[in-house]
Amino acid sequence: MSSQVTHRAPGRASPARATAFLASLLGPTLLASEVRAQDSLTRDSVTEKSVTLDQLTVEGSGVSLTRANPVGLNLSTPSRSASRLGLTPLETPASIDVISGETARIRGQNTVVEAVTQNATGITTIASPGNGNGAFSSRGFAGPNSIQQLYDGTRLFVGAGTVTFPFDTWNVERIEVLRGPASVLYGDGAIGGVVNVVSKKPSFTPIHAARAATGSDGLARLAVDLGGPIGDAVAYRLNVSGNRDGGWTSPNGDFRNLAVSGALLFQLNPDLAVTLSHDLGYQEPARYWGTPLVNGRIVQALRNNNYNVDGSKIIWSDNWTQLKTEWTPSADITIRNTAYRLQSRRHWLDVEQYRFNRGTGLIDRSDYLEIYHSQEQVGNRFDAAFKGNVFGFRNEFAIGFDVNHVDFRHTNNFSSAGGNLVTSVDPFNYDPGLFPANGRASPAYATSTNQASVFAENRLILSDQLSFLTGVRFDAPTLHRRNLATGATFERSFEALSYRFGLVYNPTPDSALYVQYATATDPVGSLISLSQANANFDLSTGEQIEVGAKGLALNGALEWAVAGYRIVKDNLISAVPGQPTLSTQVGQQSSHGVEGALALHLPDGWRIDANLALLHAQYDEFREGSVSYAGNQPIDVPQRVANVWLNWAFARDWEARIGLQNVGRVFSDFSNTAPRPDYTLAHLGLDHQVTPASRLSLRVYNLFDTTYAISGNAVDGIGTNWILGRPRSFEVAYSVAW
């Protein structure tokens, strides 16, 4: 069931007035939270099932902006992450999660990481301040070089293992998660899947909404979403969102961030639309790098201690500009072009490794690091889609190219005396100390990367029930690296060909059976920061076979999907024993598993959304010297992931929900001697529709105050420290539309 977006209040608020309003509440430290602005807060919108938004059509134009339904699996919602032909998940031979931004916000998921890991099937996070927001695990493969991240369909190149944008769900229209190899669509670095964050778009329907929140540890959130027409042919959208929190570790556990997103849509004629947008992301995350293990476990008395130094810094700043053009000269031809520029500035100044010393009873601190990233990505993506006939069969075809130029500069203190410093502090009564004056960073290296690719995709509709999909992509990146200290240079070029074949059979209009074969490539580390030591290695290659079924039943009250797969990856990168600065290319890694998801509406206001992923991942061939890791579970890869959300609209204007998340055991080392235990989290939510245009929400995170680790470190097969997830906390939020 779908509905058009409606808004009750005819008045409009200018962007300047909205920004002034935010500033008056939070002053110079304008930091806020999720606000609901996608739709009017009607009396029954408190129930997630009542705010279905399938599609918004721009008035007076032929441009259609696909909207994700806030409930269900969105099997009938067109997605461009798994196909450039705009197919729905029912038409695509792949596993796809389409997560509405409204779903994330109403469940209290304020970050992209929370939205992905608590809603998508089989996705977990291993994020730390070293890799920004973007380290995921999927189908047996982990890290930003194996699970690629996109913003509005554009690939974000990984700089030294780090991606820091986007991070806030307030500006999210939907998040599309494609599981399994996706290099045929987006190039190397996608053997485990793709996470595509799609932003809110300008609308000719007036939009005015805001949200404020407060909670544990001094949490404060504030945000606003404004949009509407500027004349007959121009529409705008402005989102401002920010957060600040005192943090649950002390000291250095506080964080703050600000996200600003603005866009203008120019409807030049019914067939031609141009959108200019700019996004700004500023983050100062908690300077927390983990809690030391004592005899292999977390001591509760140390859980809230932060052993970083005074004056530590982590600052990430991203600016993203896009110019999109879409021309539809006929119903059978669509031409799109996107030009973009991303600029990222990152700074770390802190101590990042902590280890309990059994001999002294102290915490040994090492890796006093200062690092700067300066990254600029400029590129253009063009594609054209055509509908027609081939040998009497209906056919859809897309072809295009993608070009990028990326400049990356790395400044660090890896070779300085301060970078090798080790200090020890008392676990309880300690002076954090300061970063050493002689350990500051100096210019290290700069790279310049040119990437060009061509791609094509085809869907041949053999009958009303059977279709055959093919795709191919050729990538040719070239990297030039210069050592800023010695002047030494090297250059390396790669070539990669990826392809896939898929067959979809629809026994009924609301069900599908499919099989797919796909190939993929992963870079040697982060492509744009490739080191001299790894310059002669080849790209890692992989292939997947997947079979699955999905569909709708009970007049749409039930959506379901199941899939089974096997992935094999060759040419792994391994450190040379005794020579940590050198690497070698060896081995093979594989995974196979099954996944299932369902969304079911039940009588009396009940609804359940659930998914489960079970897999077996292992190193098939992997040796370091005389030591073999064959048969071991890969680092940071859980072999069981489950999510359940249960909703109950128990009274008029009231709804309660509980979310359960289970993540299986993982290991921090190749030898599987440093495990991190499995965990189950429970999150609660209660919403009350105060008036037809306002809502009050209460959320409790980690209800049972479970101690759990999302990532960890190990030395010589012994766990040293874990980065813990947040303890029990609460949040109260008030949303309003006008």
ZANU-167191 format. One line per 4 residues: their letters; for each residue x negated, y negated, z negated of C-alpha. Coordinates in steps of 0.05 Angstrom, whole numbers, always signed. Layout:
BEGIN
A) X Y Z | ... .
END
This chain:
BEGIN
MSSQ) +0 +0 +0 | -29 -67 +18 | -12 -140 +7 | -34 -206 +33 .
VTHR) -74 -252 -12 | -28 -302 -46 | -43 -363 -88 | +7 -398 -131 .
APGR) -24 -467 -141 | -23 -514 -81 | -76 -560 -109 | -148 -558 -89 .
ASPA) -213 -569 -126 | -275 -596 -92 | -342 -560 -100 | -371 -622 -133 .
RATA) -316 -623 -186 | -325 -548 -199 | -400 -556 -209 | -390 -615 -255 .
FLAS) -340 -575 -296 | -390 -519 -304 | -445 -567 -323 | -401 -601 -375 .
LLGP) -390 -534 -410 | -461 -506 -408 | -503 -568 -396 | -571 -560 -364 .
TLLA) -572 -485 -379 | -514 -471 -333 | -508 -396 -339 | -442 -360 -329 .
SEVR) -404 -297 -314 | -357 -262 -268 | -295 -300 -248 | -238 -271 -210 .
AQDS) -222 -312 -148 | -206 -263 -94 | -133 -263 -106 | -81 -298 -148 .
LTRD) -74 -272 -218 | -2 -251 -211 | +35 -221 -270 | +24 -149 -249 .
SVTE) -48 -158 -223 | -74 -134 -290 | -63 -63 -264 | -117 -46 -214 .
KSVT) -67 -8 -172 | -26 -72 -160 | -80 -114 -127 | -92 -75 -63 .
LDQL) -123 -120 -10 | -136 -83 +54 | -146 -139 +103 | -146 -214 +106 .
TVEG) -133 -244 +175 | -160 -314 +186 | -101 -357 +205 | -99 -380 +277 .
SGVS) -156 -335 +299 | -172 -266 +323 | -224 -255 +269 | -208 -203 +218 .
LTRA) -245 -198 +152 | -241 -127 +125 | -223 -124 +51 | -234 -64 +6 .
NPVG) -177 -37 -35 | -191 -47 -109 | -168 +25 -122 | -181 +92 -90 .
LNLS) -236 +116 -44 | -220 +67 +13 | -220 +123 +64 | -179 +80 +111 .
TPSR) -220 +17 +102 | -268 +1 +161 | -341 +1 +140 | -401 -23 +179 .
SASR) -454 +9 +134 | -445 +79 +162 | -431 +58 +233 | -438 -5 +276 .
LGLT) -372 +14 +309 | -331 -8 +249 | -303 +62 +235 | -266 +82 +172 .
PLET) -295 +136 +126 | -243 +184 +155 | -273 +173 +224 | -346 +177 +203 .
PASI) -386 +242 +194 | -421 +219 +131 | -410 +208 +56 | -390 +136 +41 .
DVIS) -368 +99 -22 | -332 +33 -11 | -330 -4 -78 | -286 -65 -82 .
GETA) -317 -125 -116 | -251 -133 -153 | -260 -62 -181 | -329 -79 -208 .
RIRG) -306 -144 -240 | -244 -116 -273 | -286 -58 -302 | -335 -108 -331 .
QNTV) -392 -90 -284 | -429 -156 -279 | -489 -131 -239 | -496 -94 -173 .
VEAV) -534 -39 -209 | -476 -27 -257 | -424 -28 -201 | -463 +23 -159 .
TQNA) -483 +71 -214 | -415 +72 -250 | -372 +78 -187 | -410 +110 -130 .
TGIT) -421 +185 -126 | -488 +212 -150 | -526 +146 -155 | -569 +129 -215 .
TIAS) -617 +72 -231 | -690 +73 -251 | -696 -2 -249 | -749 -39 -290 .
PGNG) -775 -110 -289 | -828 -85 -241 | -781 -69 -184 | -727 -120 -196 .
NGAF) -655 -98 -189 | -663 -46 -136 | -690 +22 -156 | -638 +76 -146 .
SSRG) -639 +152 -142 | -595 +189 -92 | -593 +260 -66 | -660 +279 -96 .
FAGP) -699 +217 -75 | -715 +156 -117 | -742 +86 -111 | -733 +24 -67 .
NSIQ) -773 +56 -11 | -724 +115 -6 | -657 +82 -21 | -653 +20 +22 .
QLYD) -616 -44 +3 | -579 -90 +49 | -544 -157 +42 | -487 -166 +91 .
GTRL) -517 -111 +134 | -587 -141 +136 | -645 -100 +110 | -686 -129 +52 .
FVGA) -759 -112 +60 | -791 -84 -3 | -851 -124 -29 | -898 -82 -72 .
GTVT) -840 -39 -95 | -795 -98 -112 | -727 -124 -90 | -694 -178 -132 .
FPFD) -634 -200 -91 | -574 -195 -95 | -558 -180 -168 | -490 -211 -189 .
TWNV) -423 -180 -172 | -385 -246 -175 | -397 -261 -101 | -385 -189 -79 .
ERIE) -328 -173 -32 | -347 -100 -31 | -407 -53 -39 | -416 +2 +13 .
VLRG) -459 +61 -8 | -480 +110 +47 | -510 +174 +19 | -561 +212 +58 .
PASV) -610 +190 +113 | -594 +124 +146 | -656 +107 +185 | -617 +112 +250 .
LYGD) -580 +50 +228 | -631 +10 +188 | -701 +37 +199 | -751 +68 +151 .
GAIG) -739 +71 +76 | -670 +102 +76 | -678 +177 +69 | -636 +179 +6 .
GVVN) -584 +128 +28 | -565 +55 +34 | -532 +4 -13 | -501 -53 +26 .
VVSK) -474 -112 -13 | -422 -151 +27 | -408 -221 +3 | -342 -259 -2 .
KPSF) -325 -298 +61 | -293 -365 +75 | -217 -364 +78 | -163 -409 +106 .
TPIH) -121 -389 +46 | -135 -435 -13 | -174 -401 -69 | -185 -431 -138 .
AARA) -204 -389 -198 | -252 -387 -257 | -273 -343 -313 | -308 -353 -380 .
ATGS) -334 -300 -428 | -370 -291 -493 | -396 -231 -530 | -450 -196 -569 .
DGLA) -520 -225 -579 | -498 -295 -560 | -472 -275 -492 | -442 -332 -451 .
RLAV) -414 -326 -380 | -381 -377 -336 | -363 -376 -262 | -319 -407 -209 .
DLGG) -295 -387 -140 | -267 -439 -92 | -246 -434 -20 | -198 -458 +32 .
PIGD) -190 -498 +96 | -226 -562 +115 | -183 -583 +173 | -153 -536 +223 .
AVAY) -217 -501 +247 | -264 -500 +187 | -259 -461 +122 | -307 -458 +63 .
RLNV) -324 -413 +4 | -365 -432 -58 | -383 -385 -115 | -423 -405 -176 .
SGNR) -438 -354 -229 | -487 -348 -287 | -502 -311 -351 | -544 -321 -413 .
DGGW) -555 -275 -471 | -599 -272 -533 | -615 -199 -517 | -615 -137 -560 .
TSPN) -691 -132 -567 | -733 -182 -606 | -772 -222 -590 | -771 -237 -514 .
GDFR) -706 -200 -503 | -664 -259 -480 | -645 -269 -407 | -610 -318 -362 .
NLAV) -591 -322 -289 | -554 -365 -239 | -523 -345 -172 | -496 -396 -122 .
SGAL) -465 -377 -56 | -435 -424 -4 | -409 -412 +66 | -375 -450 +122 .
LFQL) -333 -416 +176 | -325 -453 +242 | -268 -423 +284 | -290 -454 +350 .
NPDL) -234 -419 +387 | -190 -357 +375 | -246 -312 +402 | -308 -346 +375 .
AVTL) -328 -356 +302 | -393 -382 +271 | -409 -375 +197 | -466 -412 +162 .
SHDL) -482 -389 +92 | -534 -399 +38 | -544 -358 -25 | -589 -376 -84 .
GYQE) -608 -328 -139 | -648 -348 -200 | -665 -298 -254 | -704 -297 -319 .
PARY) -693 -225 -342 | -711 -197 -410 | -786 -189 -418 | -775 -118 -441 .
WGTP) -819 -61 -415 | -798 -4 -459 | -798 +26 -528 | -857 +70 -550 .
LVNG) -843 +144 -563 | -866 +173 -630 | -880 +247 -624 | -840 +249 -560 .
RIVQ) -777 +215 -586 | -748 +147 -600 | -751 +125 -672 | -687 +85 -686 .
ALRN) -725 +36 -729 | -764 +15 -666 | -705 +14 -619 | -695 -61 -620 .
NNYN) -769 -81 -624 | -801 -115 -564 | -877 -112 -562 | -889 -163 -507 .
VDGS) -931 -225 -521 | -905 -293 -539 | -899 -338 -478 | -888 -279 -431 .
KIIW) -851 -295 -366 | -811 -260 -313 | -781 -307 -261 | -749 -287 -195 .
SDNW) -722 -338 -146 | -689 -319 -80 | -659 -362 -24 | -621 -329 +33 .
TQLK) -594 -366 +94 | -553 -334 +149 | -522 -358 +214 | -471 -309 +241 .
TEWT) -436 -312 +308 | -380 -266 +330 | -350 -269 +399 | -292 -225 +421 .
PSAD) -281 -241 +495 | -231 -184 +500 | -200 -130 +457 | -253 -81 +483 .
ITIR) -316 -124 +474 | -346 -152 +410 | -413 -187 +409 | -447 -206 +343 .
NTAY) -512 -242 +326 | -541 -256 +257 | -602 -300 +247 | -629 -302 +176 .
RLQS) -684 -325 +130 | -700 -298 +61 | -750 -331 +15 | -770 -298 -51 .
RRHW) -816 -324 -106 | -832 -278 -165 | -876 -286 -226 | -895 -237 -281 .
LDVE) -938 -255 -342 | -934 -202 -395 | -961 -138 -426 | -926 -78 -395 .
QYRF) -950 -13 -427 | -939 +9 -499 | -962 +74 -530 | -959 +100 -602 .
NRGT) -1028 +119 -627 | -1021 +179 -674 | -1091 +169 -701 | -1082 +97 -723 .
GLID) -1006 +93 -730 | -1007 +30 -687 | -977 +11 -620 | -1031 +5 -567 .
RSDY) -1014 -47 -514 | -1045 -48 -445 | -1033 -75 -374 | -1038 -149 -390 .
LEIY) -1014 -169 -321 | -1001 -233 -284 | -972 -224 -215 | -943 -272 -164 .
HSQE) -903 -253 -102 | -890 -301 -45 | -847 -269 +9 | -812 -297 +69 .
QVGN) -770 -256 +118 | -744 -287 +182 | -705 -245 +231 | -649 -235 +280 .
RFDA) -601 -178 +292 | -558 -172 +355 | -508 -119 +374 | -453 -111 +425 .
AFKG) -396 -61 +420 | -353 -37 +478 | -291 +6 +484 | -274 +42 +548 .
NVFG) -271 +110 +582 | -324 +161 +600 | -303 +219 +646 | -231 +206 +626 .
FRNE) -245 +206 +551 | -238 +146 +506 | -307 +120 +486 | -337 +69 +438 .
FAIG) -408 +46 +447 | -454 -2 +410 | -524 -25 +428 | -570 -77 +397 .
FDVN) -637 -98 +371 | -667 -122 +305 | -731 -164 +298 | -765 -189 +235 .
HVDF) -827 -227 +215 | -848 -220 +142 | -903 -259 +107 | -923 -232 +39 .
RHTN) -975 -258 -9 | -997 -222 -72 | -1034 -257 -129 | -1056 -215 -189 .
NFSS) -1107 -205 -244 | -1121 -131 -231 | -1196 -142 -229 | -1201 -192 -286 .
AGGN) -1225 -178 -357 | -1158 -195 -385 | -1124 -145 -339 | -1163 -89 -374 .
LVTS) -1149 -113 -444 | -1122 -65 -497 | -1093 -90 -564 | -1060 -55 -622 .
VDPF) -1003 -80 -667 | -965 -53 -727 | -900 -20 -704 | -859 -61 -753 .
NYDP) -895 -123 -778 | -933 -150 -718 | -956 -214 -688 | -938 -212 -614 .
GLFP) -1000 -253 -596 | -1012 -291 -532 | -1033 -274 -462 | -1109 -280 -456 .
ANGR) -1134 -344 -423 | -1187 -306 -383 | -1136 -257 -354 | -1099 -302 -306 .
ASPA) -1084 -284 -234 | -1124 -302 -172 | -1106 -293 -98 | -1111 -219 -78 .
YATS) -1084 -206 -9 | -1036 -231 +44 | -999 -191 +98 | -961 -209 +161 .
TNQA) -912 -158 +188 | -875 -158 +254 | -820 -108 +262 | -778 -95 +324 .
SVFA) -726 -42 +336 | -673 -22 +385 | -612 +21 +368 | -551 +51 +400 .
ENRL) -490 +88 +376 | -434 +124 +412 | -367 +155 +395 | -335 +200 +447 .
ILSD) -262 +215 +430 | -251 +284 +460 | -179 +288 +435 | -133 +258 +383 .
QLSF) -165 +305 +333 | -237 +312 +355 | -293 +262 +364 | -368 +267 +375 .
LTGV) -416 +214 +347 | -488 +202 +366 | -539 +150 +346 | -612 +133 +359 .
RFDA) -661 +80 +335 | -733 +65 +352 | -775 +23 +304 | -844 -7 +317 .
PTLH) -872 -46 +258 | -942 -76 +258 | -977 -99 +195 | -1038 -144 +188 .
RRNL) -1070 -149 +119 | -1124 -196 +95 | -1163 -191 +30 | -1162 -262 +1 .
ATGA) -1224 -250 -41 | -1270 -218 +11 | -1238 -238 +76 | -1235 -165 +100 .
TFER) -1177 -148 +145 | -1143 -88 +176 | -1083 -76 +221 | -1037 -17 +228 .
SFEA) -979 -2 +274 | -925 +51 +265 | -873 +81 +310 | -811 +118 +286 .
LSYR) -754 +150 +324 | -691 +168 +285 | -627 +199 +310 | -563 +234 +287 .
FGLV) -507 +276 +315 | -439 +285 +283 | -373 +320 +298 | -308 +299 +265 .
YNPT) -244 +340 +267 | -179 +311 +241 | -129 +367 +227 | -79 +313 +208 .
PDSA) -82 +237 +214 | -99 +234 +139 | -153 +287 +135 | -221 +301 +166 .
LYVQ) -273 +356 +171 | -342 +339 +194 | -413 +362 +205 | -475 +318 +215 .
YATA) -549 +325 +230 | -593 +264 +217 | -666 +246 +213 | -701 +191 +174 .
TDPV) -769 +161 +157 | -797 +131 +93 | -855 +81 +92 | -923 +94 +61 .
GSLI) -907 +57 -3 | -878 -12 +10 | -891 -26 +84 | -906 -100 +78 .
SLSQ) -955 -88 +21 | -991 -28 +52 | -1061 -19 +22 | -1126 -3 +57 .
ANAN) -1128 +64 +21 | -1062 +85 +52 | -1072 +52 +120 | -1086 +117 +157 .
FDLS) -1026 +155 +130 | -965 +170 +173 | -893 +153 +155 | -858 +207 +114 .
TGEQ) -805 +242 +155 | -741 +277 +135 | -679 +311 +162 | -611 +327 +134 .
IEVG) -554 +373 +151 | -487 +356 +119 | -417 +385 +121 | -356 +356 +88 .
AKGL) -282 +343 +84 | -240 +284 +60 | -169 +260 +63 | -106 +230 +33 .
ALNG) -46 +266 +5 | +18 +255 -35 | +36 +194 +8 | -31 +162 -8 .
ALEW) -28 +174 -83 | -88 +222 -77 | -153 +209 -41 | -207 +262 -42 .
AVAG) -275 +278 -11 | -324 +336 -16 | -392 +346 +17 | -451 +393 +18 .
YRIV) -520 +377 +45 | -593 +396 +50 | -650 +346 +59 | -724 +362 +72 .
KDNL) -779 +308 +69 | -850 +319 +93 | -916 +281 +83 | -911 +260 +10 .
ISAV) -962 +212 -19 | -1003 +236 -79 | -1058 +205 -121 | -1127 +239 -117 .
PGQP) -1142 +272 -185 | -1194 +231 -223 | -1190 +175 -172 | -1126 +136 -187 .
TLST) -1141 +83 -134 | -1142 +135 -78 | -1085 +174 -49 | -1075 +233 -4 .
QVGQ) -1016 +255 +40 | -992 +325 +26 | -932 +368 +14 | -858 +374 +23 .
QSSH) -797 +356 -20 | -727 +381 -11 | -658 +377 -42 | -591 +409 -32 .
GVEG) -526 +397 -68 | -451 +387 -69 | -411 +324 -84 | -339 +310 -97 .
ALAL) -295 +250 -111 | -221 +236 -122 | -173 +180 -138 | -105 +199 -163 .
HLPD) -44 +158 -183 | -3 +192 -237 | +66 +178 -265 | +78 +130 -323 .
GWRI) +22 +81 -304 | -36 +130 -307 | -92 +134 -256 | -158 +172 -252 .
DANL) -220 +159 -210 | -275 +211 -215 | -336 +236 -179 | -388 +290 -190 .
ALLH) -455 +305 -157 | -493 +370 -170 | -560 +381 -135 | -624 +420 -137 .
AQYD) -685 +380 -118 | -757 +405 -119 | -827 +397 -92 | -835 +453 -41 .
EFRE) -909 +440 -27 | -946 +392 -71 | -1017 +399 -98 | -1065 +354 -135 .
GSVS) -1132 +389 -130 | -1123 +458 -159 | -1057 +441 -192 | -992 +459 -155 .
YAGN) -926 +426 -172 | -886 +470 -124 | -817 +485 -153 | -818 +426 -201 .
QPID) -763 +374 -205 | -783 +307 -172 | -796 +247 -217 | -735 +205 -236 .
VPQR) -685 +252 -202 | -626 +278 -244 | -593 +341 -220 | -524 +323 -246 .
VANV) -487 +256 -244 | -414 +245 -260 | -367 +185 -268 | -295 +184 -293 .
WLNW) -249 +124 -301 | -181 +134 -334 | -130 +77 -332 | -64 +71 -368 .
AFAR) -15 +13 -357 | +20 +28 -423 | +65 -33 -426 | +86 -92 -384 .
DWEA) +26 -139 -375 | -21 -90 -412 | -72 -40 -386 | -126 +1 -420 .
RIGL) -183 +39 -389 | -241 +84 -409 | -301 +100 -366 | -348 +159 -377 .
QNVG) -416 +165 -344 | -460 +228 -349 | -531 +231 -323 | -572 +295 -326 .
RVFS) -643 +305 -351 | -700 +275 -312 | -776 +278 -316 | -829 +223 -318 .
DFSN) -885 +266 -290 | -900 +315 -233 | -914 +373 -281 | -845 +367 -314 .
TAPR) -875 +363 -384 | -848 +292 -400 | -772 +298 -399 | -721 +244 -411 .
PDYT) -657 +275 -439 | -589 +273 -407 | -538 +224 -434 | -464 +207 -433 .
LAHL) -437 +136 -441 | -367 +112 -455 | -340 +43 -437 | -273 +15 -458 .
GLDH) -230 -41 -429 | -165 -74 -448 | -130 -127 -405 | -70 -171 -422 .
QVTP) -36 -215 -370 | -24 -277 -412 | +12 -317 -359 | +25 -304 -285 .
ASRL) -41 -339 -270 | -86 -319 -328 | -114 -256 -359 | -150 -240 -424 .
SLRV) -199 -181 -424 | -236 -143 -478 | -293 -96 -460 | -335 -50 -502 .
YNLF) -398 -21 -471 | -433 +42 -496 | -378 +55 -546 | -415 +108 -586 .
DTTY) -481 +69 -587 | -518 +124 -550 | -594 +117 -545 | -613 +132 -473 .
AISG) -669 +118 -424 | -661 +93 -353 | -736 +99 -336 | -800 +118 -370 .
NAVD) -875 +127 -366 | -921 +185 -379 | -997 +195 -385 | -1028 +264 -376 .
GIGT) -960 +297 -380 | -940 +262 -445 | -885 +210 -447 | -909 +143 -473 .
NWIL) -850 +95 -471 | -779 +92 -446 | -740 +32 -420 | -675 +39 -458 .
GRPR) -605 +20 -438 | -565 -30 -478 | -535 -8 -545 | -462 -18 -563 .
SFEV) -438 -88 -545 | -373 -124 -531 | -347 -180 -487 | -284 -222 -486 .
AYSV) -266 -257 -420 | -211 -304 -398 | -193 -311 -324 | -149 -363 -293 .
AW) -126 -384 -224 | -95 -451 -204 .
END
